[in-house]
Amino acid sequence: MVSVTQLHDLGADRSWIDRRVAMGWLVPVFHSVYAIGHPPRTRRGWYRAALVAGGERSVLSHKTAAAIHEMAPSEGQVHLS
């Protein structure tokens, strides 16, 4: 997972990103978040995408955190703080 901000920090501009999306190298996952090559294939991949979308200070919380630590079953929603 990579954010537009991270790509910009590496020197990519909007046209570079748009070309990679058109070629299928970057796959949109959330607003301003891309997967590289393919969309997330696992629940943990989606968790990672949510963390990237939430910003560098975001953490998984509540039922999502409990599911990661095998303290509760996984569910569809991702809880971030």
N, C-alpha and C positions, 0 to 999 in steps of 0.2 A: 504494500500500500504506500502511496505517496500523495502528498497534498500539492496543490498548485503553488503554495508558498514555498514548499521544499524544492519544487522544480525551478521556481524563480531564483531561489538562493543558489542553485547549481548553474544558473545562466540561461535557462530555457525561457523563451518568450511565448506569448500566446499563440503565435503562428506555429512555432515548433510543437507545442502541445497539441494543437488542432490537427496537425499533420500526423502525429503519432496516434491520435484517436482514430482518424480516418483509415490508417493502415492497420488498426487493431492491436497495436502495441500497448496502448493505454486504454483501459476499459473503465468507463465511468461507473462508480459505485454509489457515492453520495455527492452532494454539491461540493465541488472543488476537491474531490478525492478520487483517485484512480487506482485500479489494480494493474499490475504489469502482466500483460499477456492473456489473462483470463480472469473472470470474476471470482470472488472467494468461493472455494469449494467446500469449506468446512465451517462449522459454527465459530470456531476460533478465528478463522479468517474474517468473518463478519464482525467479530469483536474488535479485531485489529483495525478494520476500516472505521468502525465507530469511534475508536480512540483517536485515530488520525483526524477524523472530522471534528471531534470535540476539542482538539487543541492539545498543546503539550502538557497542560495541567489537568487534563481529564483522567478519570479513573473509572473502572467498572465498579458498580455498586449494587446494593440491594440483592435481588434474586439472581442477577447475572453473576455477581461475585460469589454468591453461595453455590451456584451451579459449577463454576470453575473449580471451586474447592470441594466439589462433590458432596455438598451439604444439602442440596436441593435439586430437583429435576430442572432441566433446561426448559425454557419457554421461548415463545416467539419474540418478545420484546427484549431490547437491550437497554439496561439501566446504566446511565452515566452520571457521574457527579463532577 
